[in-house]
Amino acid sequence: MKLLIIISSFTLGVLIGIAGGVNRPKAIWWKVLAVALPVAGAWLSIYPRVAASLQELDIISKYIANEPVPTLIYISDNQLHTDEASNQTYMQVHGLEDFSDKPHKIYIDKKNHEIITKYNKWVVNLLAAPNSKDVKLAEIVQHNPWITYPYVMSLGDRIKILNFHVPMAWVAVLSYFISMFFSIRYLISPNYKFDVMAASAAALGTVFAILATASGMVWAKFNWGSFWNWDPRETSIFVLLLIYFAYFALRAGIEREDLRANSSGVYSIIAFVTVPFLVFVLPRITSGLHPGSQGGDMGGPILSTSKGMLDSQLM
């Protein structure tokens, strides 16, 4: 399903981008859609809650005892029970929607019990005891969430930055490819329109590469302790930016229009040859902090479709 969503979104974006031709005025529907899709994407990136499953809570409870964890629960039994040993009230909930898992005991007071029994699906903050399936309700967060993001220790809501960081990196790669494509077209059939489109695509790619770097630095600060760690991916995108900064320096340093177009066209082709190596190959053949680095057991958040792509115990 994840792979289907990735492919469908990518295809839709390309079709919208080339609708009517890349160098022709766009129809009003295209302009409306071009605004509506990013707005909808931003809303979907920010609004949904982050929540762990009860099964994940069982695993990470030994690391975060007495720390509230947003958790997705399902209620099959509305009964409120009393623990004879502690005289506390509790109810049983499940971590799976079909209730096929073993129920967990959640200690809850009568007031919150009256609220939580109105719906059978909730995101709640739970306090877990180490090596125990008994948890305590700390706060009711949201009822009937239709989508949630995975919970990763030490990140919390900051995991949502992946919704911006990864797409920005992909847009940069795609833009650099388009720049190379129109550079080849110019060299085959000299037309300054192709040169302008190649330079524009390279500029767009550089803007998004800078945005990907900036968002990645925010991630690094809260996950690894500092804004810059010279991780292989950080180093490779830094080198990539230097390569394309040189592209614009080359264009600025040549006054003759034909010579500038020819020189920057050849440079754009050579520059893009480095993109797959710096973005996809180098970070995977060297050890580093990013998911997908050599020695890691995660495929990384770009193309992996396997369950557990983001380790819930990652610190």
C-alpha positions in Angstrom: 0.0 0.0 0.0 2.8 2.4 0.9 4.5 1.7 -2.5 1.2 2.3 -4.3 0.8 5.7 -2.5 4.3 6.7 -3.4 4.0 5.8 -7.1 0.5 7.3 -7.4 1.6 10.6 -5.8 4.7 10.8 -7.9 2.8 10.1 -11.1 0.0 12.6 -10.3 2.6 15.3 -9.6 4.4 14.7 -12.9 1.1 14.6 -14.9 0.0 17.9 -13.3 3.4 19.4 -13.9 3.5 18.6 -17.6 -0.2 19.2 -18.3 -0.5 21.4 -21.4 3.3 21.6 -21.9 5.9 22.9 -19.5 6.3 26.2 -21.3 2.7 27.1 -22.0 0.3 29.2 -19.9 -1.6 27.0 -17.5 -5.4 26.8 -17.3 -7.3 28.0 -14.2 -7.9 24.4 -13.1 -4.2 23.7 -13.1 -3.5 26.8 -11.0 -6.2 25.9 -8.5 -5.0 22.3 -8.2 -1.4 23.5 -7.9 -2.4 25.5 -4.8 -4.9 23.0 -3.4 -2.6 20.0 -3.4 0.3 21.6 -1.4 -2.2 23.1 1.1 -3.9 19.7 1.5 -0.5 18.0 1.9 0.6 20.5 4.5 -2.6 20.0 6.5 -2.2 16.2 6.3 1.5 16.6 7.4 0.7 18.8 10.5 -2.8 17.8 11.8 -2.7 14.0 12.4 -1.6 12.9 15.9 1.5 10.9 16.6 0.6 7.6 18.4 2.3 4.4 19.4 0.5 1.0 19.4 0.0 -0.9 22.7 2.4 -3.5 21.3 5.1 -0.9 20.8 4.4 0.5 24.2 5.1 -2.9 25.7 8.5 -2.9 24.1 9.6 0.7 24.9 8.1 0.9 28.4 11.4 -0.1 30.0 13.1 2.9 28.4 10.4 5.5 29.3 8.9 4.5 32.6 6.5 7.1 34.0 6.7 9.2 30.8 3.4 9.8 29.0 3.2 8.2 25.6 0.5 9.0 23.0 -1.0 5.6 22.2 -3.8 4.4 19.9 -6.3 2.1 21.7 -9.5 0.3 20.8 -12.3 -0.4 23.3 -14.3 -3.6 23.1 -15.6 -3.7 26.7 -17.0 -0.6 28.4 -17.1 -2.2 31.8 -15.2 -0.5 34.7 -13.5 -2.9 37.0 -12.0 -2.5 40.5 -8.6 -3.9 41.4 -9.1 -5.5 44.8 -5.4 -5.3 45.7 -5.0 -1.5 45.0 -8.7 -0.5 45.0 -8.1 1.3 41.7 -10.6 1.3 38.9 -9.5 0.0 35.5 -10.9 -1.1 32.1 -9.5 -3.4 29.4 -8.6 -2.1 26.0 -6.9 -3.5 22.8 -4.2 -2.4 20.5 -5.7 -4.0 17.4 -9.0 -2.9 15.7 -10.3 -6.5 15.4 -9.6 -7.1 19.1 -7.5 -10.2 18.3 -4.7 -9.2 20.7 -4.6 -9.8 24.4 -6.3 -6.9 26.3 -4.3 -4.4 28.3 -5.4 -3.2 31.7 -5.7 0.6 31.9 -6.2 2.3 35.2 -8.7 5.1 34.8 -11.0 7.1 37.1 -14.8 7.2 36.7 -14.9 10.7 35.1 -12.6 9.7 32.3 -14.3 6.4 32.0 -17.6 8.1 31.2 -15.9 10.1 28.4 -13.8 7.3 26.9 -16.8 4.9 26.5 -18.5 7.3 24.1 -16.3 6.1 21.3 -14.3 2.9 20.7 -11.2 4.4 19.2 -8.9 6.9 21.0 -5.5 8.4 21.1 -4.6 8.7 24.8 -1.5 9.5 26.8 -0.5 6.5 28.9 2.0 6.0 31.7 3.6 2.6 31.4 5.3 0.6 34.1 8.5 -1.3 33.1 7.9 -4.9 31.9 4.2 -4.7 32.6 1.1 -4.6 30.5 -0.7 -2.5 33.1 -0.8 1.2 32.2 -2.3 4.3 33.6 -4.4 6.9 31.8 -2.7 10.3 32.0 -4.7 12.3 29.4 -7.4 11.8 26.8 -6.2 13.3 23.5 -8.5 12.6 20.5 -11.4 10.3 19.6 -11.7 8.4 16.4 -8.5 9.5 14.7 -8.6 8.5 11.0 -4.9 8.6 10.6 -1.9 8.7 13.0 1.8 9.0 12.6 4.3 6.5 14.2 5.7 7.2 17.5 9.5 7.3 17.9 11.2 7.8 21.2 12.9 11.2 21.7 11.1 12.6 18.7 7.4 12.8 19.4 5.7 15.3 17.1 9.0 16.2 15.5 8.7 13.1 13.4 6.3 15.1 11.2 9.3 17.0 9.8 9.9 13.9 7.6 6.8 14.9 5.6 8.7 18.0 4.5 12.3 16.9 4.6 12.0 13.8 2.3 9.7 15.4 -0.4 12.0 18.4 -0.6 15.0 16.2 -1.3 13.0 14.3 -4.0 11.9 17.6 -5.7 15.6 18.7 -5.7 16.6 15.4 -7.4 13.8 15.6 -9.9 14.6 19.3 -10.7 18.2 18.5 -11.3 17.2 15.7 -13.7 14.9 18.1 -15.6 17.8 20.6 -15.8 20.0 17.9 -17.4 17.2 16.9 -19.8 16.8 20.4 -21.2 20.5 20.8 -21.3 20.7 17.8 -23.6 17.9 19.2 -25.7 19.7 22.5 -26.0 23.0 20.8 -27.1 21.1 18.7 -29.6 18.9 21.5 -31.0 20.2 24.9 -29.9 17.3 26.9 -28.7 17.7 29.4 -25.9 14.3 28.4 -24.5 15.8 25.1 -23.5 18.7 26.8 -21.9 16.4 29.0 -19.8 14.3 26.0 -18.8 17.5 24.1 -17.8 18.7 27.0 -15.7 15.3 27.5 -14.1 15.1 23.8 -13.1 18.6 23.9 -11.6 17.6 27.0 -9.6 14.5 25.3 -8.3 16.4 22.2 -7.4 19.0 24.2 -5.5 16.2 26.0 -3.6 14.7 22.7 -2.5 18.1 21.2 -1.8 18.7 24.1 0.6 15.2 23.6 2.2 15.9 19.8 2.6 19.2 20.7 4.2 17.6 23.2 6.6 14.8 20.8 7.6 17.4 18.1 8.1 19.4 20.3 10.4 16.3 20.8 12.6 15.9 17.1 12.7 19.6 16.6 13.5 19.4 19.2 16.4 16.6 17.4 18.2 17.6 13.8 17.4 21.4 13.9 17.3 22.2 16.9 19.5 23.6 19.4 17.0 22.5 21.0 13.8 25.4 19.5 11.8 27.2 16.2 12.4 29.0 15.5 9.1 26.9 12.5 8.6 27.4 11.0 5.0 24.0 12.4 3.8 24.8 15.8 5.3 28.2 15.7 3.6 26.9 14.5 0.3 24.2 17.2 0.0 26.7 19.8 1.0 29.0 18.7 -1.9 25.9 18.6 -4.2 25.1 22.2 -3.3 28.7 23.3 -4.0 28.5 21.6 -7.4 25.4 23.5 -8.4 26.6 26.8 -6.9 29.5 26.4 -9.3 27.0 25.9 -12.1 25.4 29.4 -11.4 28.9 30.9 -11.0 29.8 29.6 -14.4 26.7 31.1 -15.9 27.3 34.4 -14.2 30.9 34.5 -15.4 30.2 34.1 -19.1 28.7 37.1 -21.0 28.3 35.6 -24.5 24.8 34.0 -24.5 25.7 31.1 -26.9 28.9 30.3 -25.0 27.1 30.5 -21.7 24.4 28.1 -22.8 26.8 25.6 -24.3 29.1 25.6 -21.3 26.4 25.4 -18.6 24.6 22.7 -20.7 27.7 20.5 -20.6 28.3 21.3 -16.9 24.6 20.4 -16.1 25.0 17.0 -17.6 28.2 16.3 -15.8 26.8 17.7 -12.5 23.7 15.4 -12.6 25.9 12.3 -13.0 27.0 13.0 -9.4 23.5 13.3 -8.1 22.6 9.5 -8.0 25.9 8.7 -6.4 25.8 11.5 -3.8 22.1 11.0 -2.9 21.5 7.3 -3.2 24.8 5.4 -3.3 27.3 7.1 -1.1 25.1 7.3 2.1 24.3 3.6 1.8 27.9 2.4 1.4 29.1 4.3 4.4 28.1 4.1 8.1 26.2 7.1 9.4 23.3 8.3 11.6 20.7 8.4 8.9 18.3 5.4 8.4 19.6 3.3 5.5 23.3 3.8 6.2 25.6 0.8 6.0 25.3 -1.4 9.0 21.7 -0.2 9.8 18.8 -2.6 9.5 16.4 0.1 8.2 15.9 0.9 4.6 15.4 4.5 5.2 12.3 6.7 4.8 12.6 7.3 1.0 11.8 4.0 -0.8 11.3 1.4 1.9 7.9 -0.2 2.0 8.6 -2.7 4.8 6.9 -2.6 8.2 9.1 -1.1 10.9 10.8 1.3 8.5 11.2 3.7 11.4 12.4 2.0 14.5 10.1 2.9 17.4 13.1 2.4 19.8 15.4 4.7 17.9 16.9 7.2 20.2 
